[in-house]
């Protein structure tokens, strides 16, 4: 079976697997194997354990939807990170979130300063006055 995991930034994982285990903090845990009945499930947050032979990887997911049909599991989520364990994937997700938060904070401050500067320039130029 194949799994394709995507975020708004693009595909983060696309490979053949033996089976996957979905751990959803809302509904619990379930396994999808080769030739599983088609299914659609929503994930608030949780992880997906990817198993091929004896190898395991984990994808931590935030706000996602899982669709399985024709032996393809498609996962579309807001955020996702891959790790050797669910804990390492979660740690990486938290670090990425913190970096994004700090970057957005700086961009918001810069944008506010530029808006204020633009307002002052328009005011000082006398634009709109006859």
LOLUM-175768 format. One record per residue: x, y, z of N, C-alpha, C in turn; residue in one letter; residue number from 1. Coordinates in nm, 2 decimals. Layout:
N
NODE    n_px    n_py    n_pz   ca_px   ca_py   ca_pz    c_px    c_py    c_pz  resn  resi
NODE       X       Y       Z       X       Y       Z       X       Y       Z     a   NUM
...
***
This chain:
130
NODE    n_px    n_py    n_pz   ca_px   ca_py   ca_pz    c_px    c_py    c_pz  resn  resi
NODE    0.08   -0.12    0.00    0.00    0.00    0.00    0.09    0.12    0.00     x     1
NODE    0.03    0.23   -0.05    0.11    0.36   -0.06    0.05    0.46    0.04     x     2
NODE    0.13    0.55    0.09    0.09    0.66    0.18    0.14    0.79    0.12     x     3
NODE    0.06    0.89    0.11    0.10    1.02    0.07    0.05    1.12    0.17     x     4
NODE    0.15    1.19    0.24    0.11    1.29    0.34    0.15    1.42    0.29     x     5
NODE    0.06    1.52    0.29    0.08    1.65    0.24    0.03    1.76    0.34     x     6
NODE    0.10    1.87    0.33    0.06    1.99    0.40    0.04    2.10    0.30     x     7
NODE    0.01    2.22    0.34    0.00    2.33    0.24    0.13    2.36    0.18     x     8
NODE    0.24    2.32    0.24    0.37    2.34    0.18    0.41    2.23    0.08     x     9
NODE    0.34    2.13    0.07    0.37    2.02   -0.03    0.37    1.89    0.03     x    10
NODE    0.41    1.79   -0.05    0.42    1.65    0.00    0.54    1.63    0.09     x    11
NODE    0.51    1.58    0.21    0.63    1.55    0.30    0.67    1.41    0.31     x    12
NODE    0.58    1.32    0.27    0.61    1.18    0.27    0.53    1.11    0.16     x    13
NODE    0.59    1.02    0.08    0.53    0.94   -0.03    0.60    0.82   -0.04     x    14
NODE    0.55    0.70    0.00    0.63    0.58   -0.01    0.53    0.46    0.01     x    15
NODE    0.59    0.34   -0.02    0.52    0.21   -0.01    0.54    0.16    0.14     x    16
NODE    0.43    0.11    0.20    0.44    0.06    0.33    0.37   -0.07    0.35     x    17
NODE    0.39   -0.14    0.46    0.31   -0.27    0.49    0.18   -0.23    0.55     x    18
NODE    0.18   -0.14    0.65    0.06   -0.09    0.71    0.09    0.04    0.79     x    19
NODE   -0.02    0.10    0.83   -0.01    0.22    0.91   -0.10    0.21    1.03     x    20
NODE   -0.06    0.28    1.14   -0.14    0.28    1.26   -0.17    0.43    1.28     x    21
NODE   -0.30    0.46    1.29   -0.34    0.60    1.31   -0.38    0.61    1.46     x    22
NODE   -0.31    0.70    1.53   -0.34    0.74    1.67   -0.40    0.88    1.67     x    23
NODE   -0.53    0.88    1.69   -0.60    1.01    1.69   -0.64    1.04    1.83     x    24
NODE   -0.61    1.16    1.88   -0.64    1.20    2.02   -0.79    1.21    2.05     x    25
NODE   -0.87    1.21    1.94   -1.02    1.21    1.96   -1.08    1.07    1.96     x    26
NODE   -1.04    0.99    1.86   -1.11    0.87    1.84   -1.03    0.74    1.88     x    27
NODE   -0.91    0.76    1.92   -0.83    0.65    1.96   -0.73    0.60    1.85     x    28
NODE   -0.72    0.47    1.84   -0.62    0.42    1.75   -0.68    0.31    1.66     x    29
NODE   -0.64    0.31    1.53   -0.68    0.20    1.44   -0.57    0.18    1.34     x    30
NODE   -0.58    0.06    1.28   -0.47    0.02    1.18   -0.54    0.01    1.04     x    31
NODE   -0.46    0.05    0.94   -0.50    0.03    0.80   -0.40   -0.06    0.74     x    32
NODE   -0.45   -0.17    0.68   -0.36   -0.26    0.61   -0.39   -0.27    0.46     x    33
NODE   -0.31   -0.35    0.39   -0.34   -0.37    0.25   -0.48   -0.42    0.23     x    34
NODE   -0.55   -0.37    0.13   -0.68   -0.41    0.09   -0.79   -0.38    0.20     x    35
NODE   -0.76   -0.28    0.28   -0.86   -0.23    0.38   -0.98   -0.17    0.31     x    36
NODE   -1.09   -0.18    0.38   -1.21   -0.12    0.32   -1.19    0.03    0.31     x    37
NODE   -1.24    0.10    0.21   -1.22    0.25    0.20   -1.27    0.32    0.33     x    38
NODE   -1.20    0.42    0.37   -1.23    0.49    0.49   -1.19    0.64    0.48     x    39
NODE   -1.27    0.72    0.55   -1.23    0.86    0.57   -1.24    0.90    0.72     x    40
NODE   -1.13    0.96    0.77   -1.13    0.99    0.91   -1.07    1.13    0.93     x    41
NODE   -1.12    1.20    1.03   -1.06    1.33    1.06   -0.97    1.32    1.18     x    42
NODE   -0.86    1.39    1.18   -0.76    1.39    1.29   -0.75    1.53    1.35     x    43
NODE   -0.78    1.55    1.48   -0.75    1.68    1.54   -0.60    1.69    1.56     x    44
NODE   -0.55    1.60    1.63   -0.40    1.59    1.65   -0.37    1.45    1.68     x    45
NODE   -0.25    1.40    1.65   -0.21    1.27    1.68   -0.09    1.23    1.60     x    46
NODE   -0.07    1.10    1.58    0.04    1.06    1.50    0.00    0.94    1.41     x    47
NODE    0.08    0.91    1.31    0.06    0.80    1.22    0.19    0.72    1.22     x    48
NODE    0.18    0.59    1.26    0.30    0.51    1.26    0.31    0.44    1.13     x    49
NODE    0.42    0.45    1.06    0.44    0.40    0.93    0.53    0.27    0.94     x    50
NODE    0.48    0.16    0.89    0.56    0.03    0.91    0.59   -0.03    0.78     x    51
NODE    0.71   -0.06    0.76    0.76   -0.14    0.64    0.86   -0.24    0.69     x    52
NODE    0.84   -0.36    0.67    0.92   -0.47    0.73    0.94   -0.45    0.88     x    53
NODE    1.06   -0.43    0.93    1.07   -0.40    1.07    1.10   -0.26    1.10     x    54
NODE    1.10   -0.17    1.00    1.13   -0.03    1.01    1.00    0.05    1.05     x    55
NODE    1.01    0.14    1.14    0.90    0.23    1.18    0.94    0.38    1.17     x    56
NODE    0.85    0.46    1.12    0.86    0.60    1.13    0.73    0.66    1.18     x    57
NODE    0.74    0.78    1.23    0.62    0.84    1.28    0.60    0.98    1.22     x    58
NODE    0.48    1.01    1.19    0.44    1.14    1.14    0.34    1.20    1.24     x    59
NODE    0.38    1.31    1.31    0.29    1.38    1.40    0.21    1.48    1.31     x    60
NODE    0.08    1.47    1.33   -0.02    1.55    1.25   -0.10    1.64    1.33     x    61
NODE   -0.13    1.76    1.28   -0.22    1.85    1.34   -0.33    1.89    1.24     x    62
NODE   -0.45    1.87    1.28   -0.57    1.91    1.20   -0.56    1.85    1.06     x    63
NODE   -0.59    1.72    1.05   -0.58    1.65    0.92   -0.70    1.57    0.89     x    64
NODE   -0.70    1.52    0.77   -0.80    1.43    0.72   -0.73    1.31    0.65     x    65
NODE   -0.78    1.19    0.67   -0.72    1.07    0.62   -0.82    1.00    0.53     x    66
NODE   -0.78    0.97    0.41   -0.87    0.90    0.32   -0.79    0.78    0.27     x    67
NODE   -0.85    0.66    0.27   -0.79    0.54    0.22   -0.88    0.47    0.12     x    68
NODE   -0.83    0.45    0.00   -0.91    0.37   -0.10   -0.81    0.32   -0.20     x    69
NODE   -0.83    0.21   -0.27   -0.75    0.15   -0.37   -0.60    0.14   -0.32     x    70
NODE   -0.59    0.10   -0.19   -0.45    0.08   -0.13   -0.37    0.21   -0.13     x    71
NODE   -0.43    0.32   -0.13   -0.36    0.45   -0.11   -0.42    0.52    0.00     x    72
NODE   -0.33    0.56    0.10   -0.37    0.64    0.21   -0.32    0.78    0.19     x    73
NODE   -0.42    0.87    0.17   -0.39    1.01    0.15   -0.42    1.09    0.27     x    74
NODE   -0.32    1.16    0.32   -0.33    1.24    0.44   -0.31    1.39    0.41     x    75
NODE   -0.40    1.47    0.44   -0.39    1.62    0.41   -0.40    1.68    0.55     x    76
NODE   -0.30    1.76    0.59   -0.30    1.81    0.72   -0.24    1.95    0.73     x    77
NODE   -0.28    2.02    0.83   -0.23    2.16    0.85   -0.08    2.16    0.88     x    78
NODE   -0.03    2.07    0.97    0.11    2.06    1.00    0.14    1.92    1.02     x    79
NODE    0.27    1.88    0.99    0.31    1.74    1.01    0.47    1.74    1.02     x    80
NODE    0.52    1.65    1.10    0.66    1.64    1.11    0.69    1.49    1.12     x    81
NODE    0.81    1.44    1.06    0.84    1.30    1.06    0.96    1.28    1.17     x    82
NODE    0.95    1.17    1.23    1.06    1.13    1.33    1.07    0.98    1.34     x    83
NODE    1.18    0.94    1.40    1.20    0.79    1.43    1.10    0.74    1.54     x    84
NODE    1.06    0.84    1.63    0.96    0.81    1.73    0.86    0.92    1.73     x    85
NODE    0.74    0.89    1.79    0.64    0.99    1.80    0.69    1.11    1.88     x    86
NODE    0.77    1.08    1.98    0.82    1.19    2.07    0.92    1.28    1.99     x    87
NODE    1.01    1.22    1.91    1.10    1.31    1.84    1.03    1.39    1.73     x    88
NODE    0.93    1.33    1.67    0.85    1.40    1.57    0.78    1.52    1.63     x    89
NODE    0.72    1.49    1.75    0.65    1.60    1.83    0.74    1.71    1.87     x    90
NODE    0.86    1.67    1.91    0.96    1.77    1.95    1.00    1.86    1.83     x    91
NODE    1.02    1.80    1.71    1.05    1.87    1.59    0.93    1.96    1.55     x    92
NODE    0.81    1.91    1.57    0.70    2.00    1.53    0.69    2.12    1.63     x    93
NODE    0.71    2.10    1.75    0.71    2.21    1.85    0.82    2.31    1.81     x    94
NODE    0.94    2.27    1.78    1.05    2.36    1.74    1.01    2.44    1.62     x    95
NODE    0.95    2.37    1.52    0.91    2.43    1.39    0.80    2.54    1.42     x    96
NODE    0.71    2.50    1.51    0.60    2.60    1.54    0.66    2.72    1.61     x    97
NODE    0.76    2.70    1.70    0.82    2.81    1.77    0.90    2.90    1.67     x    98
NODE    0.97    2.84    1.58    1.04    2.92    1.48    0.94    3.00    1.39     x    99
NODE    0.83    2.94    1.35    0.73    3.01    1.27    0.67    3.13    1.35     x   100
NODE    0.64    3.10    1.48    0.58    3.20    1.57    0.67    3.32    1.58     x   101
NODE    0.80    3.30    1.60    0.90    3.41    1.62    0.91    3.48    1.49     x   102
NODE    0.92    3.41    1.37    0.93    3.48    1.24    0.80    3.56    1.22     x   103
NODE    0.68    3.51    1.25    0.56    3.59    1.23    0.56    3.71    1.32     x   104
NODE    0.61    3.70    1.44    0.61    3.81    1.53    0.70    3.92    1.48     x   105
NODE    0.81    3.89    1.43    0.90    3.99    1.37    0.84    4.05    1.25     x   106
NODE    0.78    3.97    1.16    0.72    4.03    1.04    0.60    4.12    1.08     x   107
NODE    0.52    4.08    1.18    0.41    4.17    1.22    0.46    4.30    1.27     x   108
NODE    0.57    4.30    1.35    0.62    4.43    1.40    0.68    4.51    1.29     x   109
NODE    0.75    4.45    1.19    0.80    4.53    1.08    0.69    4.58    0.99     x   110
NODE    0.58    4.50    0.97    0.47    4.55    0.90    0.40    4.67    0.96     x   111
NODE    0.38    4.66    1.09    0.32    4.77    1.17    0.40    4.90    1.16     x   112
NODE    0.54    4.88    1.17    0.62    5.00    1.15    0.61    5.06    1.01     x   113
NODE    0.61    4.98    0.91    0.60    5.03    0.77    0.46    5.09    0.75     x   114
NODE    0.35    5.04    0.81    0.22    5.10    0.80    0.22    5.24    0.86     x   115
NODE    0.29    5.25    0.98    0.29    5.38    1.05    0.38    5.48    0.97     x   116
NODE    0.49    5.43    0.91    0.57    5.52    0.83    0.49    5.57    0.71     x   117
NODE    0.42    5.48    0.64    0.34    5.52    0.53    0.24    5.62    0.56     x   118
NODE    0.17    5.60    0.67    0.07    5.69    0.72    0.13    5.83    0.74     x   119
NODE    0.25    5.83    0.81    0.31    5.96    0.84    0.35    6.03    0.71     x   120
NODE    0.40    5.95    0.61    0.44    6.01    0.48    0.33    6.07    0.41     x   121
NODE    0.21    6.00    0.41    0.09    6.05    0.34    0.04    6.18    0.41     x   122
NODE    0.05    6.17    0.54    0.00    6.29    0.62    0.09    6.41    0.59     x   123
NODE    0.22    6.39    0.59    0.32    6.50    0.57    0.32    6.55    0.43     x   124
NODE    0.28    6.46    0.33    0.29    6.51    0.19    0.17    6.60    0.16     x   125
NODE    0.07    6.60    0.24   -0.05    6.68    0.21   -0.14    6.62    0.11     x   126
NODE   -0.12    6.49    0.08   -0.20    6.42   -0.02   -0.35    6.43    0.02     x   127
NODE   -0.43    6.46   -0.08   -0.57    6.47   -0.06   -0.62    6.61   -0.02     x   128
NODE   -0.53    6.70    0.00   -0.57    6.84    0.04   -0.57    6.92   -0.09     x   129
NODE   -0.66    7.01   -0.10   -0.67    7.10   -0.21   -0.62    7.24   -0.18     x   130
***
